[in-house]
């Protein structure tokens, strides 16, 4: 890379050492794994790992000044405008997780669903406490925002998936909607894809990304996601800047309301057979049927998730205290 491009790249915010880049890659990996699972959000992982604000800043750096310089063929100036040094390792981690972990997560959710859901139940439960504590004040308006967010989350996760077309235009539209959920704590893009009837279709393409048809699906999905992300991230950044505590309250409430989606013990109410495979359309939560080995494994996994969040919060708080400028 010529010096002028390297200097422009290094001028943007991001990791300064390979160790920091590796840590950011791992955070991206966590976000990607979370986004594969319907009901778990990559945005929640960004919140837990302390990079949510940096992520919004990086996404919105692709703005008018960047595209203006790009149109003038000022590539060095355009490179200087965007937070590419932050996004590259993070998005690489997300991409690796989406491609490499899709098959594994499908297997775990099919054959070991209770321990997997229990792990994420513990993660989300702890992160609700962690994120909710970040409010500087808690007046009546804060509690109202929390309640409205919880009601919205409760309703959204109870919606029933619909049958939708497989045309590329709808894949583009579904990606625009799903990506908004991917950066919202409390609801996942995978769950929105499930509601839109495109979860199996898109993740099947990710399992074999080098097939020409699948590659086209992935490219169209990525374009739709990029457009949706560019718009929604600006709205979310504006809300956090103007009404930080109320926005955090709404996001926390949304996570509380969405918790019923990731309760480990479920009973299938309605299923559908598609291409010889059975897919769950509607299910309801039930109490653990037996206090057997699987129950105690689920409890252990929930505790692992809870402790992991508390450790991440402690590490992030310590790093913030050592580097307050970040």
C-alpha positions in Angstrom: 0.0 0.0 0.0 1.5 3.4 -1.0 2.4 5.6 1.9 -0.4 8.2 1.3 -3.1 5.4 1.4 -1.5 3.8 4.4 -1.4 7.2 6.2 -5.0 7.9 5.4 -6.0 4.4 6.6 -4.1 4.8 9.8 -5.6 8.3 10.4 -9.0 6.8 11.1 -10.1 5.4 14.5 -9.3 1.8 15.1 -7.0 -0.7 16.7 -3.3 0.3 17.0 -1.8 -3.1 17.6 -2.3 -6.6 16.2 -3.6 -7.6 19.7 -6.2 -4.9 19.6 -7.2 -5.9 16.1 -7.5 -9.6 17.2 -9.7 -8.6 20.1 -11.9 -6.6 17.8 -12.1 -9.6 15.4 -13.2 -11.8 18.3 -16.0 -9.2 19.2 -17.1 -9.4 15.5 -17.1 -13.2 15.8 -19.4 -12.9 18.8 -21.7 -10.5 16.9 -21.8 -12.9 13.9 -22.6 -16.0 16.0 -25.4 -14.0 17.8 -26.9 -12.9 14.5 -27.2 -16.4 13.2 -29.5 -17.4 16.1 -33.2 -16.2 15.9 -33.8 -14.2 19.0 -30.3 -13.1 19.8 -28.9 -9.8 18.6 -25.4 -8.9 17.3 -26.3 -5.4 18.6 -26.5 -6.8 22.1 -23.1 -8.3 21.7 -21.8 -4.9 20.6 -23.3 -3.4 23.7 -21.9 -6.0 26.0 -18.4 -5.7 24.6 -18.4 -1.9 24.8 -18.2 -1.1 21.1 -21.8 -0.1 20.4 -21.0 3.7 20.2 -17.9 3.1 18.1 -19.9 0.8 15.8 -22.5 3.5 15.1 -19.8 6.1 14.6 -18.1 3.9 12.1 -21.2 3.1 10.1 -22.3 6.7 9.9 -18.8 7.7 8.7 -19.9 6.6 5.3 -21.7 9.9 4.8 -21.9 12.8 2.4 -18.3 13.8 2.8 -17.0 10.3 2.0 -19.2 10.0 -1.1 -18.4 13.6 -2.2 -14.7 12.8 -2.1 -15.3 9.5 -3.9 -17.1 11.2 -6.7 -14.3 13.6 -7.1 -11.9 10.6 -7.3 -10.1 11.8 -4.1 -9.5 8.3 -2.9 -7.1 9.3 -0.2 -9.5 11.9 1.2 -12.4 9.4 1.0 -10.3 6.8 2.9 -9.5 9.3 5.6 -13.2 10.0 6.2 -14.3 6.5 7.0 -13.5 4.3 10.1 -12.2 1.5 8.0 -9.5 0.5 10.4 -12.2 -0.2 13.0 -14.6 -1.9 10.6 -12.3 -4.2 8.8 -11.4 -6.6 11.7 -14.9 -6.3 13.2 -16.7 -7.2 9.9 -14.1 -9.9 9.1 -15.1 -11.5 12.4 -18.8 -11.2 11.6 -18.3 -12.6 8.1 -16.2 -15.6 9.3 -18.9 -16.4 11.9 -21.8 -16.1 9.4 -20.1 -18.4 6.9 -18.3 -20.9 9.2 -20.7 -21.1 12.1 -24.1 -21.3 10.3 -23.9 -25.1 9.9 -22.7 -25.6 13.5 -25.4 -23.4 15.0 -28.1 -25.2 12.9 -26.8 -28.5 14.2 -26.7 -27.3 17.9 -30.2 -25.7 17.7 -31.6 -28.9 16.1 -30.0 -31.5 18.4 -29.1 -29.5 21.6 -31.6 -26.6 21.7 -32.1 -26.3 25.5 -28.4 -25.8 26.5 -27.9 -23.3 23.6 -31.0 -21.3 24.4 -30.0 -21.4 28.1 -26.6 -19.9 27.3 -28.1 -17.0 25.4 -30.8 -16.6 28.1 -28.1 -16.0 30.6 -26.2 -13.7 28.3 -29.3 -11.5 27.6 -30.5 -11.5 31.2 -27.1 -10.2 32.4 -26.8 -7.7 29.6 -30.2 -6.2 30.5 -28.8 -5.4 33.9 -25.5 -4.1 32.5 -27.1 -1.9 29.8 -29.9 -0.6 32.1 -27.3 0.6 34.6 -25.8 2.9 32.1 -28.7 5.4 32.4 -27.6 8.5 34.4 -31.2 9.2 35.7 -34.3 7.2 36.0 -37.4 9.4 36.2 -41.0 8.6 35.3 -40.3 9.2 31.6 -37.4 6.6 31.8 -39.7 4.0 33.3 -42.4 4.8 30.7 -39.9 4.3 27.9 -38.8 1.0 29.4 -42.4 -0.2 29.6 -43.1 0.8 26.0 -39.9 -0.9 24.8 -40.9 -4.1 26.7 -44.4 -4.1 25.3 -43.0 -3.7 21.7 -40.5 -6.5 22.2 -43.1 -8.8 23.7 -45.4 -8.2 20.7 -42.8 -8.4 18.0 -41.4 -11.8 19.1 -44.9 -13.2 19.2 -45.5 -12.6 15.5 -46.0 -15.6 13.3 -43.8 -16.2 10.3 -45.3 -15.6 6.9 -44.8 -17.1 3.5 -43.0 -14.7 1.1 -41.6 -14.8 -2.4 -38.0 -15.9 -3.2 -37.4 -13.2 -5.8 -34.2 -11.1 -5.5 -36.2 -7.9 -4.9 -37.7 -9.3 -1.8 -34.3 -10.6 -0.6 -33.1 -7.0 -0.9 -36.1 -5.7 1.0 -35.8 -8.4 3.7 -32.1 -7.5 4.2 -32.9 -3.8 4.7 -35.4 -4.7 7.4 -33.3 -7.4 9.1 -30.2 -5.3 9.3 -32.0 -2.8 11.4 -32.7 -5.5 14.0 -29.1 -6.7 13.8 -27.8 -3.4 15.3 -30.7 -3.2 17.8 -30.1 -4.9 21.2 -32.8 -7.3 22.0 -34.0 -8.6 18.6 -31.9 -10.3 16.0 -31.8 -9.9 12.2 -32.1 -13.7 12.1 -35.5 -13.5 13.9 -36.8 -10.8 11.5 -35.7 -13.1 8.6 -37.6 -15.9 10.2 -40.8 -13.7 10.4 -40.3 -12.7 6.8 -39.9 -16.4 5.8 -36.4 -15.9 4.6 -34.2 -17.3 7.4 -33.8 -20.8 5.9 -33.4 -19.4 2.4 -30.6 -17.0 3.3 -28.7 -19.3 5.7 -28.9 -22.1 3.2 -27.1 -19.8 0.7 -24.4 -19.1 3.4 -23.7 -22.8 3.8 -22.5 -23.0 0.1 -21.5 -19.4 -0.7 -19.5 -20.3 -3.8 -22.4 -21.7 -5.7 -23.3 -19.0 -8.4 -26.9 -18.8 -7.4 -26.1 -18.5 -3.7 -23.4 -16.0 -4.5 -26.0 -13.8 -6.2 -28.4 -14.1 -3.2 -25.6 -13.1 -0.8 -24.6 -10.1 -2.9 -28.2 -8.9 -3.2 -28.7 -9.4 0.5 -25.5 -7.5 1.3 -26.5 -4.6 -0.9 -29.9 -4.4 0.9 -28.3 -4.7 4.3 -25.8 -1.9 3.4 -28.6 0.5 2.4 -30.7 -0.3 5.5 -27.8 0.0 7.8 -26.7 3.4 6.4 -30.2 4.9 7.1 -31.1 3.3 10.4 -27.7 3.7 12.1 -28.1 7.5 11.6 -31.5 7.5 13.2 -30.2 5.5 16.1 -27.2 7.6 16.6 -29.3 10.8 16.6 -31.7 9.3 19.2 -28.8 8.3 21.4 -27.2 11.7 21.1 -30.5 13.6 21.8 -32.3 11.4 24.2 -29.6 9.0 25.5 -31.2 7.7 28.7 -34.7 7.3 27.2 -33.3 5.5 24.1 -31.3 3.2 26.4 -34.4 2.6 28.5 -36.4 1.7 25.3 -33.7 -0.7 24.1 -33.4 -2.3 27.6 -37.2 -2.7 27.7 -37.2 -4.2 24.2 -34.7 -6.8 25.4 -36.9 -7.6 28.5 -40.0 -8.0 26.3 -38.0 -10.2 23.8 -36.7 -12.6 26.5 -39.7 -14.9 26.1 -38.3 -15.8 22.6 -35.1 -17.3 24.1 -36.7 -19.2 27.0 -34.9 -22.6 26.7 -37.9 -24.9 27.2 -40.5 -24.8 24.4 -43.4 -26.8 23.1 -44.2 -26.8 19.4 -47.7 -25.5 18.6 -47.5 -25.5 14.8 -44.9 -26.7 12.3 -44.6 -26.8 8.6 -42.9 -29.2 6.2 -40.8 -27.5 3.5 -38.7 -29.6 1.0 -38.9 -32.6 3.3 -37.8 -30.7 6.4 -39.9 -29.8 9.4 -39.8 -26.1 10.4 -41.4 -24.7 13.6 -44.0 -22.0 12.8 -45.3 -21.3 16.3 -44.2 -22.5 19.8 -45.0 -21.8 23.4 -42.8 -21.6 26.5 -43.2 -24.4 29.1 -41.7 -25.2 32.5 -38.8 -27.7 32.5 -40.5 -31.1 32.3 -37.8 -32.9 34.4 -35.0 -31.8 36.7 -32.7 -34.2 34.9 -29.1 -33.9 33.6 -30.2 -31.6 30.7 -31.9 -29.2 33.1 -28.7 -28.8 35.2 -26.7 -28.5 32.0 -29.0 -25.7 31.0 -28.6 -24.0 34.4 -24.8 -24.3 34.1 -24.9 -22.8 30.6 -27.1 -19.9 31.7 -24.6 -19.2 34.5 -21.7 -19.3 32.0 -23.5 -16.7 29.9 -24.3 -14.5 32.9 -20.7 -14.7 34.2 -19.3 -14.1 30.7 -21.2 -10.8 30.4 -20.2 -9.6 33.9 -16.5 -10.3 33.1 -16.8 -8.5 29.7 -18.5 -5.6 31.5 -15.7 -5.5 34.1 -13.0 -5.6 31.4 -14.7 -3.0 29.3 -15.2 -0.6 32.3 -11.5 -1.0 33.2 -10.4 -0.3 29.7 -12.7 2.8 29.5 -11.2 4.0 32.8 -7.6 3.6 31.4 -8.5 5.1 28.0 -11.2 7.7 28.7 -10.7 9.3 25.3 -12.2 6.2 23.6 
